Amino acid sequence: MRRSLFQKYFFVLFAAAIFPIAAGGISNTWFSYVDQHAILSALLQSEATSAADKIESFLDGIQLPLGSTIPPEGSNMASVKQLRLLAVRAMHEVPGILSISIVDGTGAERLHISRIGKNRTESGADRSGDPAVVGLRTAKVWYGPVIYRPGSEPSLTMAMASYDNLAVANSVIAEISLKPIWLIVSEIRVGRSGQGFVIDQAGRLIAHPAISKVMEGADEKAALALRELRDASAAAGGTAIASRNAENERVVIAGAPVTAAGWTVIVEQSQAEAFAPLYASLWRTGGLLFLATVLAAVLAYWLARRMSGPILLLEEGALKIGAGQFDHRLTISTGDELERLAARFNQMAQELATSRDRAERLTRLKRFLAPQVAELVEKAGDERMLAGQRAEVVAVFSDLRGFTAFSSHAEPENLMQVLREYYEALGAIITKYEATLTSFSADGLMILVNAPVPCEEPALHAVKMAVDMQDSTQELISDWRQRGYEIGFGMGLAMGWATVGRIGYEARADYTAIGNVVNLASRLCSSAEDRQILIDYSVARHLPGNMPIVDLGTRQFKGLEGHVRVYNVETQGSERPNLDSAENDARQKG
């Protein structure tokens, strides 16, 4: 699809202006996102790790007091009073312990002290199948699943044991309130909406700032969503990621594991708040980009119009110049290369006008002057030499013998072919000798030598031209006669003073000569036979001694007074006649 120059300039300039701005805005936004994501990731991960470490410390802090309640190895005979004292001391040291049960190696319960239930002493209840007792066979510290009670915070079962030859000798089982963990996650602050929470291996909430969510107990749908969050966070390898929470809100999360208990601390912040600086930057960038786009469009329009306008003027000017309106001029004032181009264009138009005028003058001159002579006159720039004046000239006439009879019965194409061959041959010779062709009609030619451009030895110059013309025409005549055309060629030359100049009117003018010398040359041509080149005395006396001419005596010509001595230029050698001026004048008068 072809587009106008204005459209091309507009799009190129617009793209050149807006592309760097857009690229800068996009790259700035991207790097801002990367930086913001890195800062956010570090902040969330730091909060999650800190909370996980605090929980680990909390659990570790329970192990020492709880371990002190376990009777030493082989001390199955410790009194209940002693065991009770140890248990009360541990519960005093750790207020989060809700109950303590001490079980001997056979699985029989010896003591149970509780803050929320009844105490039992030497109940002997069989607890060998209790998950805690079973778990202690493979782990020195065992953590049970989270226990949810309606209307109360969840709790955790924790158990420790003493061993006798790898067998459990005595074990202590404690139920621990997870309220301290709630206090830990409640301290997590990330912006206005950021919060932390803890989930167990099954994805159930253990601690959350909104304790009511924890007290609601296990929600399988919520647990599934939380497991997905945990798995996505673990897969991110400690980097914050964007996701949806259990409430299907867009959040950014980071997690840290609580290894001892198999829990996970997750810290989240809403995306709207987390990326608020980035969104603000995007809005600013978008606004600036919009303003830049408008400015770039206006600037591109102005520049494209400024650039394409002069070019359109140049195009219009070229069309007018091509149509021949060489007087058309461009007016472009841009102060740059386009203005200089317009100046060169105007100069070119002036030169074309001058060239056209010169070509027209040259064409007019070439109608009666040889091309090289016409060039000389034109270059001189002065056509006054074509004005009327007296000049000594050699008038040359030539025509074909028998042409009238030939033309009366010849076919038009044959007639025109003969004339074409005839004029092509003679025209080349006339041009060669730089003579002036004043007129031609049918088979007749009139030529001037020594006017309007003078030459040395005009008589000799004219005779040499006539000899070449005769020889060239005779070659044509030989071919014509083979075709059955009975045609001959004769010429007449006379030298003398004549009035020469350009005659005619504005639309058409010819250069010619007027005077007796013209009439005499015409009469000599009319009386010349085939192969003859008749000249008068004025021509003959200017020829060198080696020029073969034959005196044909005097002749009387119609329209001319007295007798004229006539000579014939021979192409073969002959005795040169006496050309004494006095004797010839006497003969001419006699």
NUVEX-57138 format. One record per atom (N, C-alpha, C): x, y, z. Coordinates in steps of 0.1 Angstrom, whole numbers, plus 2048, in hexadecimal, padded with zeros to 3 digits. Layout:
! residues N
XYZ/...
//
This chain:
! residues 590
8087F4800/800800800/80980C800/8078157F6/80F8217F5/80982C7FF/813833805/80F83D80F/81584B80A/80F85580D/814862809/821865811/82886F80C/835872812/832878820/827880822/82488582F/82187A839/81A870835/81786583E/82485E842/82D85B838/83985583B/84185D845/84386A843/84B87284C/844873859/83787385A/830874867/83286886F/83085C869/832850870/84184E875/84A85186C/85884F870/85C85987B/85886687A/85B86F884/85486C891/848868890/84086489C/8478598A3/84A84E89B/8518438A1/85E8468A7/86684F8A0/8738538A5/87185B8B2/8668628B4/86586A8C0/85F8618CC/8558598C8/84E8518D3/8558448D7/85C83E8CE/8628318D1/86C8328DD/87683C8DC/87F83D8E8/87783F8F5/86D8488F4/86584B901/85E83E906/8578378FC/85082B900/85A820905/86581F8FE/86F815902/874819910/877826912/87C82A920/87182792A/86582A927/85A828931/85881A934/85881192A/85680392C/8627FD934/86E801930/87A7FB937/87A800946/87780D948/876812955/86C80B95E/860808958/85680195F/85B7F3962/8617ED959/8667DF95B/8707DE967/87A7E8966/8847E8971/87E7EC97E/8747F497E/86D7F898A/8667EC990/8607E4987/8597D898C/8637CE992/86E7CC98B/8797C3990/87E7C899D/8807D599F/8857DA9AC/87B7D99B6/86E7DC9B3/8637DB9BD/8617CD9C1/8627C49B7/8607B69BA/86B7B19C4/8777B59C1/8827B19C9/8817B69D7/87D7C39D9/87B7C99E6/8707C29ED/8657C09E6/8597B99EC/85C7AB9F0/8647A49E8/8677969EB/8707959F7/87A79E9F8/88379EA03/87B7A2A10/8717ABA0F/86A7AFA1B/8617A3A20/85979EA17/850793A1B/858787A20/863783A19/86A778A1D/87177AA2A/875786A2D/87B78AA3A/871788A45/86478DA43/85A78BA4D/85777DA4F/855775A44/852767A46/85D75FA4D/869762A49/87575BA50/87675EA5E/87476BA61/874770A6F/86A769A78/85D768A72/853762A7A/855753A7C/85B74CA71/85E73EA72/86973CA7D/873745A7D/87D743A87/877745A95/86E74EA97/868750AA4/860744AA8/85973EA9F/851732AA2/85A727AA6/865725A9E/86F71BAA1/87571DAAF/87772AAB2/87D72DAC0/872729ACB/86672CAC8/85B729AD1/85A71AAD4/85B712AC9/85A704ACB/8666FEAD2/872704ACE/87E6FFAD5/87E703AE3/87870FAE7/878713AF5/86F70BAFD/866703AF7/85D6FAAFF/8646EDB02/86E6E9AFA/8746DCAFB/87C6DAB09/8836E5B0D/88B6E3B19/8826E2B26/8786EBB28/8706E8B34/8686DBB33/8636D8B27/85C6CCB25/8656C0B28/8716C0B23/87A6B5B25/87E6B3B33/87D6BDB3B/8816BCB49/8776B4B52/86B6B2B4C/8606ABB53/86269CB51/86A697B48/86C689B45/875683B50/870678B56/879671B60/88666CB59/89166CB60/89D667B5A/89B658B56/8A5654B4D/8A4646B48/8A463CB54/89B633B53/89A629B5E/89362DB6B/88F63AB6B/88863FB77/87963EB77/875632B75/86662FB75/860630B83/869631B8D/864631B9B/86263FBA0/86464AB98/862657B9C/854659BA1/853660BAD/845661BB3/83D66BBAA/830669BAC/827672BA5/829680BAA/82C681BB6/82E68FBBB/839696BB4/84468EBB2/850694BAB/84C697B9D/84468EB96/840691B88/83769DB87/82F69EB91/8256A9B91/82D6B6B93/8376B6B9C/83F6C2B9E/8466C7B91/84B6BDB8A/8526C0B7D/8496C5B73/83D6BFB72/8336C4B68/82E6D2B6B/82B6D4B78/8266E2B7C/8316ECB79/83E6E9B7B/8486F3B79/8496F6B6A/8486EBB61/8496EDB53/83D6F6B4E/8316F3B53/8256FBB4F/82770AB54/82D70BB5F/830719B64/839720B5B/844719B56/84E71FB4E/848722B40/83F71AB3B/83971CB2E/82A71DB2F/825729B30/81772AB32/80E724B27/815722B1B/80D71DB10/80A70EB11/810707B1B/80E6F9B1C/8006F7B23/7F76F1B1C/7E96EFB21/7E86E3B2A/7F06D8B27/7EF6CCB2F/7FC6C4B2D/7FF6BCB37/80B6B3B36/8076A5B3B/80A69BB33/80868DB37/815686B37/81867EB42/824676B43/820667B42/827660B38/824652B35/83064AB37/82F63FB3E/83B636B40/83E62EB34/848625B35/84D61EB29/843614B24/839610B2D/82F606B29/82360CB22/823619B22/818621B1C/80D624B26/80F622B33/805625B3D/807634B42/7FC63BB43/7FC649B47/7FE64AB56/808651B5A/80B653B68/805660B6D/80666BB65/802678B69/7FC680B5E/7F1687B60/7EB690B57/7E769DB5E/7ED6A8B5A/7EA6B5B60/7E56BEB55/7DA6C5B57/7D46CDB4C/7CF6DBB52/7D16E5B4A/7CC6F2B4D/7BD6F3B4A/7B86EBB40/7AA6EDB3C/7A26E0B3F/7A86D6B45/7A06C9B48/7A46C4B56/7A06B8B59/7A26B1B66/7B06ABB66/7B66ACB72/7C36A5B74/7C1696B77/7CB68EB73/7CA67FB76/7D867BB7C/7D6672B86/7E366DB8C/7E265EB8C/7ED658B87/7EE649B87/7E1643B81/7DC648B76/7D0643B70/7D2635B6A/7DF633B66/7E2627B5F/7DC625B52/7D7630B4C/7D062EB3F/7DB62AB35/7D7621B2C/7E061CB22/7E1626B16/7EC62CB15/7EE636B0A/7F9631B00/7FB624B00/80661FAF7/802621AE8/7F6622AE5/7F2624AD7/7F0633AD4/7F363CADE/7F264AADB/7FB64EAD0/7F7656AC6/80065AABB/80D660AC0/80C668ACB/81866EAD1/822663AD5/81D659ADD/82664EAE2/82C647AD6/823644ACC/82863CAC0/833645AB9/830652AB8/83965BAB0/84765CAB7/84765BAC5/85465CACB/85D650AC9/858645AC4/86063AAC1/86A63DAB6/867647AAD/86F64AAA2/875658AA3/870661AAC/87566FAAD/876672ABB/88067AABF/88267EACC/878689AD0/874691AC6/86A69BAC8/85F699ABE/853698AC2/848695AB9/83E6A1ABA/83A6A5AAE/82F6AFAAD/8236A9AA7/8186ABAAE/80C6A5AA9/8046AFAA0/7F96ABA9B/7F16B4A93/7EA6BFA9C/7E66CAA95/7E06D5A9D/7D26D0AA1/7CF6D4AAD/7C26D1AB3/7B96DDAB3/7AD6DCAAD/7A46E7AAD/7986E4AB6/7966EEABF/78A6EDAC8/7816F9AC6/7746F6AC6/76B701AC3/76C70CACD/76D719AC9/76E724AD2/77B726AD8/78671FAD4/793721ADA/79D720ACF/7A9726AD2/7B4725AC9/7B9717AC7/7BF713ABC/7C4706ABA/7D0703AC4/7D26F6AC5/7DE6F2ACD/7E56E7AC6/7F16E4ACC/7FA6DBAC5/7FF6D1AD0/8006C4ACC/8056B9AD4/8146B8AD2/81C6B8ADC/82A6B7ADB/82E6ACAE5/8376A3AE1/83B698AEA/84A696AEA/850693AF5/85E690AF7/860683AFF/86B67CAFE/86D670B06/87B66EB0A/87D665B14/88A660B18/88B651B14/89764DB11/899640B0A/8A2637B13/89F62AB12/8A7620B19/8AA615B0F/8B7615B0A/8BB60CB00/8B160DAF3/8B061AAEF/8A861DAE3/89961BAE5/895617AF0/887615AF3/882620AFB/875625AF9/870630B00/86E62BB0F/875633B18/874630B26/868638B2D/868645B2A/85E64EB2F/85B658B25/84F65DB24/84C667B1A/843671B20/84467EB1B/83B689B20/83468EB14/827690B15/81E694B0A/8186A1B0F/81A6ACB07/8146B9B0B/80C6BFB00/8016C5B04/7F86CCAFB/7FC6DBAFD/7FF6E2AF1/8056EFAF2/7FB6F9AEB/7F8704AF1/7EF70EAEA/7F8715ADF/7F1718AD4/7F871FAC9/7F572EAC9/7F0733AD4/7EE741AD5/7FB749AD3/806745AD9/81274DAD7/81674EAC8/813743AC0/816744AB2/80D74FAAB/80074FAB0/7F775AAAB/7FD768AAE/803769ABA/809776ABD/814779AB4/81C76FAB0/827771AA7/822776A99/81876FA94/814773A86/80C780A87/806783A92/7FF790A93/80979CA93/815799A96/81F7A4A95/8247A7A87/82179EA7E/8267A0A70/81E7ACA6A/8267B6A65/8207C1A5F/8277C4A52/8207C3A47/8257C7A3A/81C7D1A33/81F7DDA34/8167E7A2F/8097E8A36/7FE7ECA30/7F17ECA36/7E97DFA36/7EB7D8A2C/7E37CBA2A/7EB7BFA2C/7F87C0A2E/8007B4A2F/7FE7ACA3C/7FE79FA3C/7FC797A48/80378AA46/805782A51/80B775A51/80276BA57/80475EA54/7FC754A5A/805747A59/80173DA61/808730A62/7FE725A5E/80371CA56/7FB710A52/803703A55/7FB6F8A58/8026ECA5A/8046E4A4D/8096D8A4E/80B6D0A42/7FE6CEA3A/7F36CDA40/7E66CBA39/7E06D7A34/7E76E3A36/7E26EFA31/7D86F6A3A/7D66F1A46/7CD6F7A50/7D4703A57/7CC70DA5A/7D1719A61/7D5715A6F/7E1719A73/7E5718A81/7E4725A88/7E8730A81/7E873DA87/7E5747A7C/7DD751A7F/7D975BA76/7D6768A7E/7D9774A79/7D5780A81/7C6780A84/7BE77CA7B/7B077BA7E/7AD76DA85/7AE76CA92/7AE75FA99/7A1758A97/79775FA93/78A759A90/78B74FA85/793752A7B/795749A70/79B73CA75/7A473DA7F/7AB731A84/7A1729A8C/799730A94/790729A9D/784722A95/782726A89/77871FA81/77B711A7E/78870DA80/78C700A7E/7906FDA70/7906F0A6C/7946ECA5F/78A6EEA54/78E6F5A4A/7866F7A3E/78D6F2A32/7886E6A2D/7906DFA22/7926E8A16/7886F0A12/7896F9A06/794703A09/794709A15/79E713A18/7AC70CA19/7AC700A1F/7B96F9A20/7BF6F6A13/7B76F2A09/7BC6EF9FC/7C26FC9F6/7BC7079F7/7C17149F2/7CE7179F9/7CF715A06/7DB718A0D/7E670EA0A/7E3702A07/7EE6F9A03/7F46FD9F6/7EB7029ED/7F07069E0/7F97139E2/7F571C9EB/7FE7279EE/80B7229F3/80B7199FC/817714A02/82070D9F8/81A7059EF/8226FE9E5/8287089DB/8207139D7/82571D9CE/8307259D4/82F7289E1/83A72F9E8/8467279E9/84571A9EC/8517119ED/8577109DF/85070F9D4/85570E9C7/85D71A9C3/8597269C8/85F7329C5/86D7349CB/87072B9D4/87E72B9DA/8817379E1/87873D9E9/87B7489F2/8797569EB/8737559DF/86F7629D8/8607649D9/85D7719DB/84E7749DC/8487729CE/83B76D9CE/83476A9C2/8267709C3/8207739B8/8127779B7/80976C9B6/7FE76C9BE/7F57619BE/7E77669C4/7DE75C9C6/7D175F9CD/7D17579DA/7CC75E9E4/7CB7589F1/7BE7509F3/7BB74B9FF/7AF743A01/7A274B9FE/7A37589FF/7977619FC/7967659EE/79F75F9E5/7A07629D7/7A47709D4/7AC7769DD/7B17839DB/7BF7839D5/7C278D9CD/7CF78D9C7/7D97929D1/7E37899D4/7ED78D9DE/7FB7899D9/80578E9E1/81378A9DF/8177839EB/81D7779EA/82076F9F6/82F76B9F6/833768A02/840761A04/83F758A10/84674DA11/844744A1C/85273FA21/85173AA2E/85D735A34/858729A3D/85F71EA3D/85B712A44/85F712A53/85670CA5B/85A709A69/85D6FAA69/86A6F7A68/86E6EAA65/86A6E0A70/86C6E3A7C/8696DAA87/85B6D5A87/8516DDA85/8436D9A85/83D6D6A77/8456D9A6D/8406D7A5F/8356E1A5B/8366EDA61/82D6F8A5E/833701A54/82B70BA4F/830715A46/82A722A4A/83372CA4B/82F73AA4D/82D741A3F/822747A3D/82074EA30/81C75CA33/823765A2C/820773A2E/81B778A20/81077FA21/809784A14/807793A15/806799A09/8027A7A08/7FA7A99FB/7F07B19FB/7E87B29EF/7F07B89E4/7ED7B49D8/7F57B99CC/7F37C89CA/7E77CC9CD/7E47DB9CB/7ED7E39D4/7EF7DF9E0/7F87E79E9/8077E49E6/80A7D79E3/8187D39E1/81E7DB9D5/8167DC9CA/81B7E29BE/8157F09BC/8107F69C7/80B8049C6/81580D9C0/82280D9C5/82C8169BF/82D8149B0/82D8079AC/82F80399E/823808996/81780699C/80B80B994/80B81A993/80F82199D/81082F99C/81A834992/82582C991/82F82F987/82A82C979/822821978/81B81E96B/81282A967/80A82F970/80183A96D/809846969/814849970/81C85496C/82285295E/82784695C/82E84394F/823844944/81783E947/80D83F93D/80984D939/807856944/804864942/80F86B93A/81B86893E/82686F936/827869928/82485C926/824857919/81985C910/80E85F916/80286590F/80687390B/80C87B914/810888910/81B888906/82487F907/82F87E8FE/82987A8F0/81F8718F0/81986D8E3/8128788DC/80B8808E4/80488C8DE/80F8968D9/8198988E1/8238A28DD/82B89C8D1/82E88F8D1/8358898C5/82C88A8B9/81F8888BA/8168898AF/8168978A9/8158A18B2/8158AF8AD/8228B28A7/82D8AE8AD/83A8B18A8/83C8AA89B/83989D89A/83A89688D/83289C882/8258A0886/81D8A687C/8238B3877/8298BB880/82F8C887C/83B8C6873/8448BC877/8508BA870/84C8B3862/8438AA862/83F8A3856/8398AD84C/8318B6851/82B8C1848/8368CA844/83F8CD84C/84A8D6848/8538D083E/8558C383F/85E8BC836/8578B8829/84A8B382A/8438AF81E/83D8BB816/83A8C681D/8348D1816/83D8D680B/84A8DA80E/8538DE803/8558D37F8/8558C77FC/8578BC7F2/84B8BB7E9/83F8BE7EF/8338BE7E6/8348CA7DD/8398D57E1/83B8E17D9/8458DE7CE/8508D67D1/8598D27C7/8538C97BD/84A8C07C2/8438B77B9/83B8BE7AF/8338C87B5/82A8D07AC/8338D87A2/83E8DE7A7/8478E579E/84C8DC793/8508D0797/8568C678D/84B8C3782/83E8C2786/8348BF77C/8328CB773/8338D7778/8318E3770/83D8E5766/8498E276C/8558E3763/8548D8758/84F8CC75C/84E8C2752/8448C5748/83A8CE74B/8308D2742/8358DE739/8418E273C/8478ED734/8458FB73A/8408FC746/83F90974D/84C90D753/85691174B/863914751/863921759/859929758/859935760/85493376E/850926771/84B92377F/857924789/85492A794/85F92B79F/8599267AC/8629207B4/85E91C7C2/8629267CC/8599277D6/85C9307E2/85C9287EE/8689237F3/86991B7FF/873922808/86F925814/87792D81E/87892482B/88091A82A/882911836/88F91383C/89891A835/8A591D83A/8AE91083B/8AB906834/8B38FA834/8B58F4826/8B88E7825/8BC8E1818/8B08E280F/8A48E2814/8988E380B/8978F0804/89B8FB80B/89B908805/8A69097FA/8B29037FE/8BC9037F3/8B88FA7E7/8B18F07EA/8AC8E77DF/8A28EF7D6/89A8F77DD/8908FF7D5/8989097CC/8A390F7D2/8AB9197CB/8B19127BE/8B69067C1/8BC8FE7B5/8B18FB7AB/8A58F87B0/89A8F57A7/89790179E/89690D7A5/89391979D/89E91C793/8AA919797/8B691B78E/8B5911782/8B1905786/8AF8FB77B/8A48FF771/899905777/88E90976E/893914765/89B91D76A/8A0928762/8AA923757/8B291975B/8BB913751/8B390C747/8A890574B/8A08FE741/899908738/89591373D/88F91D734/89992272A/8A5925730/8B092A727/8B391F71C/8B4912721/8B7907718/8AC90670D/89F907712/894906708/8959116FD/89891E702/8999296F9/8A59266EF/8B09216F5/8BB91E6ED/8B89146E2/8B19096E7/8AD8FE6DE/8A49036D3/89B90C6D6/8929126CC/89A91A6C2/8A39236C7/8AB92B6BE/8B49226B5/8B99176BC/8C290E6B4/8BA9076AA/8AE9036AD/8A58FC6A3/8A2905697/8A091269B/89D91C690/8AA91D687/8B591E68D/8C2920686/8C591467D/8C2908683/8C68FC67C/8BD8FA66F/8B390266E/8AA901662/8B1905656/8BB90F658/8C291364C/8D291464E/8D691065A/8E590F65C/8E9901660/8F58FE65C/8FA8F1660/8FA8F0670/8F88E4676/8F78E3684/9038EA68C/90F8E8687/91A8EE68E/91B8FD68C/916902681/91591067F/90A916688/8FF90F688/8F4913691/8F991469F/90090A6A4/90690A6B1/90F9166B4/9179196AA/9209246AB/9189316AC/90E9336A4/90693F6A5/8FF9406B2/8FA9356B7/8F29356C3/8FB9376CF/9079316CF/9109346DA/9159426DB/9169486CF/91A9566CE/91095F6D5/90395A6D5/8F99616DC/8F596E6D5/8F996F6C8/8F697B6C1/8F19786B3/8E497A6B1/8DE9766A4/8DE98269A/8E598D69E/8E6998695/8ED995688/8F598A688/8FB98667C/8F1981672/8E597D677/8DB97966E/8D2984669/8D599066E/8CD99C669/8D29A065B/8C99A8654/8CC9AB646/8D99B3645/8E29AF63B/8EF9B6639/8F49B262B/8FE9B9626/9059B6619/9109AD61C/9119A2614/91C999616/920992609/92D98F607/9319885FB/92F9795FE/9279735F6/9249655F8/92695D5EC/9269505ED/9269475E2/9189405E3/9109425D9/90393C5D8/90492F5D1/8FF9245D6/8FF9175D1/8F19125CE/8EE90E5C2/8E19085BE/8E48FA5B9/8DA8F15BC/8DB8E35B6/8CE8DE5B4/8CC8D55AA/8BF8CE5A9/8C28C25A0/8B88B95A0/8B98AC598/8B48AF58A/8BA8A9580/8B68A9572/8AC89E570/8A18A1569/897897566/88E893571/88F89B57C/887898588/87889A586/8758A557E/8678A857C/86089C574/86789756A/86288C562/86187F56B/86B87D573/86B87257C/860872586/85E87E58C/853880597/84587E591/844880584/83688057E/83187257D/83A86857C/83585A57B/83A851586/84385658F/84884D59A/83E84B5A5/83E83F5AB/83683D5B7/83A8465C2/83084A5CB/8348535D5/83F84E5DE/83E8415E2/84983C5EB/85683C5E4/85783A5D7/86483A5D0/8698495CF/8608525CC/8638605CB/8698655D9/8628625E3/8678665F1/8748605F5/8768535F1/88284C5F4/88E8535ED/88C8575E0/89785D5D8/89A86B5DF/8908725E3/89387F5E9/89987D5F7/8958735FE/89B87160B/8AA86D60A/8AD865600/8BB8615FE/8C386D5F9/8BD8755F1/8C38815EB/8C788B5F6/8BD88F5FE/8BF899609/8C8894614/8C8887617/8D0882621/8DF88361D/8E2880610/8EF88160B/8F488F60B/8EC898605/8F08A6604/8F08AD611/8E78AA61A/8E68B0627/8F38AE62F/8F88A162E/90489E636/9108A6631/9118A9624/91C8B061E/91A8BF622/90E8C4621/90C8D3624/9108D5633/90C8CC63B/9108CD64A/91F8CC64B/9268C3644/9348C2645/93B8CF641/9368D6637/93D8E2632/9378EF639/92F8ED643/9298F864B/923903642/91C8FF638/91590862F/90790B634/90191562E/8F4919633/8EA915628/8E190C62C/8D6907624/8CB911625/8C891961B/8BE92361C/8B091E618/8B091560F/8A290F60B/8A4903603/89A8FA603/89A8EF5F9/88B8ED5F6/8898EA5E9/87C8E75E4/87C8DC5DA/8758D15DD/8758C55D5/8848C15D4/88A8C15C8/8978BD5C6/8A28C85C6/89D8D45C7/8A68E05C7/8AB8E55D4/8B88E95D5/8BE8EE5E1/8C48FB5DE/8C49045E8/8CB9115E8/8D49125F4/8E19145F2/8EB9145FD/8F39205FC/8F6926607/8FF931608/90C92E60F/91793360A/924931611/92993F614/92F941620/93594D624/92A95662A/91E95162D/914959634/90A94F63B/906952647/90995E64F/91795D656/91C950656/92A94E65C/93494E652/93E958652/948958648/95294D648/95894A63D/96293F63D/96D943634/97993D635/98494062C/98293961F/986941614/98693D606/978937603/96E93F604/96093A602/95E9335F4/9649385EA/9639335DC/9689245DC/9749225E1/97A9155E1/97290C5EA/96D9115F6/9659095FF/9589055F8/95290E5F1/94590A5EA/9479005DF/9529025D8/9558F85CD/9588EA5D2/9608E95DD/9628DC5E3/9568D65E7/94D8DD5ED/9408D85F2/9388D35E6/9388DB5DB/9308D75CF/9358CB5C9/9438C95C9/9498BD5C3/9448B15CB/9458B25D9/9408A75E1/9328A45DF/92A8AE5DE/91B8AC5DB/9198A55CE/9218A95C4/91F8A35B7/9238945B7/92F8915BE/9338845BE/92987B5C6/9258805D1/91B8785D9/90E8765D2/90A8805CB/8FD87E5C4/8FE8755B8/90A8755B2/90C86C5A6/90C85E5AB/91185B5B7/91084D5BC/9018495BE/8F98525C2/8EB84F5C4/8E484D5B6/8E88565AC/8E385559F/8E6848598/8F284359B/8F6836596/8EC82B59B/8E982C5A7/8DF8225AD/8D18245A8/8CD8315A6/8C08345A1/8BE82F593/8C883158B/8C782C57D/8C681D57C/8CC816585/8CA808585/8BB804588/8B480D58F/8A680B592/89D810587/8A481657C/89C81C571/89882A572/89F83157C/89C83F57D/8A6848575/8A184F56B/8AA858563/8AB865569/8B5867572/8B687357A/8C5877579/8C7885578/8D488A578/8D5895583/8E189C584/8E38A558E/8EC8B0589/8E88BD58B/8F08C9587/8F08D3591/8FB8DC591/8FD8E659B/9028F3595/8FF8FE59B/90390B597/9089135A3/91491A5A1/91A9225AC/91D9305A6/91B93A5AE/91E9485AB/92294F5B7/92C9585B6/9319605C1/92F96E5BF/92B9755C9/9299845C8/9239895D5/9209965D4/91A99D5E0/90B99B5DF/9059995EB/8F79985EC/8F299D5F9/8E599F5FA/8DF9A3607/8DA99660E/8E099461A/8DD987621/8D698B62E/8CD982633/8C7984640/8BB97B641/8B597C64D/8AA974650/89D97B64C/894973646/887979641/87C96F646/870975647/86596D64C/85D974656/85696D65F/84F97366A/85296B677/84C96E682/85096968F/84F95A690/84595468A/84394668B/84C93E682/850945677/85993E66D/862948667/86F945666/87894E65F/883945659/88894A64E/893943646/89E94D644/8AA948642/8B695063E/8B794F62F/8BA95A628/8BB959619/8C4964615/8C6964608/8CF96E601/8C79745F5/8C89815F3/8C19875E8/8CB98F5DF/8CB98D5D2/8D49945CA/8D798D5BD/8DE9935B3/8E198D5A6/8E99805A8/8F29805B2/8FA9745B3/8F19675B6/8E59695BC/8DC95E5BE/8D595A5B1/8D19655AA/8CB96259D/8D495B594/8E1960593/8EB95958B/8ED94B58E/8EF94859B/8F193A59F/8E693159B/8D993759D/8CD92F599/8CD92C58A/8D1936582/8D1934573/8DC92A56F/8E892B576/8F2922573/8EE913576/8E7911581/8E2904585/8D88FF57B/8CF908576/8C590456C/8CB90055F/8D790655B/8DD90354E/8E78F7550/8EA8F355C/8F48E855E/8EE8DB55A/8F68D3553/8F28C5550/8F68BC55B/8F28AF559/8F68A5563/9058A5565/90A8A4571/9188A3575/91F8B1574/9188BB56F/91F8C856E/91D8D057B/9288D857E/9288E2588/92D8EF582/9238F757E/926904577/92890F581/93391657E/937922587/93992E57E/93893A585/93B94657D/94994A57F/94D955579/95A95A579/95F95D587/95696358F/95A96759C/95E95B5A5/9589505A3/95C9445AA/96993F5A4/96993E597/975938591/98293F594/98294C594/98E953597/9939525A5/98B94D5AE/99094B5BC/99493D5BE/9949345B4/9989265B6/9A79255B3/9AE91C5BA/9BC9195B8/9BF9145AA/9CB9155A6/9CF911598/9CD902595/9CD8FA59F/9CC8EB59D/9BD8E759D/9B48F059E/9A68EC59D/9A28EB58F/99E8DF58A/99A8DC57C/98D8E2579/98D8ED570/9818F356C/9828F455D/9768F5556/9758F6547/96D903544/97390B53B/96C917537/96191352C/95591652F/94A912526/94691E51E/94D92A51F/949935517/93F93E51E/93A947517/93095051D/92294C519/91994F523/90B94C520/902957525/8F695851E/8EC962521/8E195C529/8DE961535/8D495C53E/8C896553F/8BD960540/8B1968541/8B196F54E/8AD97C54D/8AC985558/8BA98B55C/8C4987555/8D298D558/8D799554C/8DD9A054F/8E39A8544/8F09A3540/8F39A3533/9009A052D/90299052D/90E98D529/91297F528/91A97B535/91996F539/92096A545/92995F540/936960545/93F955541/93D94A54B/93C93E546/93893254E/94492854E/946922559/95091855B/94A90B561/95090055E/94B8F3563/9578ED56B/9548E9577/95E8E3580/95E8D457C/96A8D0577/96B8C2573/9728BA57E/96E8AE57F/9748A5589/98089E583/98289F576/98E89A56F/9978A656B/9A48A456A/9AD8AF567/9AB8B5559/9AC8C2557/9AB8C954B/9B38D654C/9B68DC540/9BE8E8540/9B68F4546/9BC8FB550/9B5906556/9B491254C/9A891854A/9A7923541/9AD930546/9AF93A53D/9B5947541/9AA94E549/9AE952555/9A495955E/9A9967560/9B096D556/9B497B557/9A7984558/9A798D562/99B995565/99799E55A/9A19A5554/99D9AE549/9989A753C/99F99D539/99A99552D/98D98F52F/98A98A53B/97D98453D/97298F53D/97599B542/96B9A6542/9689AA534/9729AA52B/9709AE51D/9679A3516/96A997519/96298C513/95398C518/952990525/94499052A/93C99B524/9439A7521/93C9B251B/9399AF50D/9439A8505/9419A54F7/93799B4F5/
//
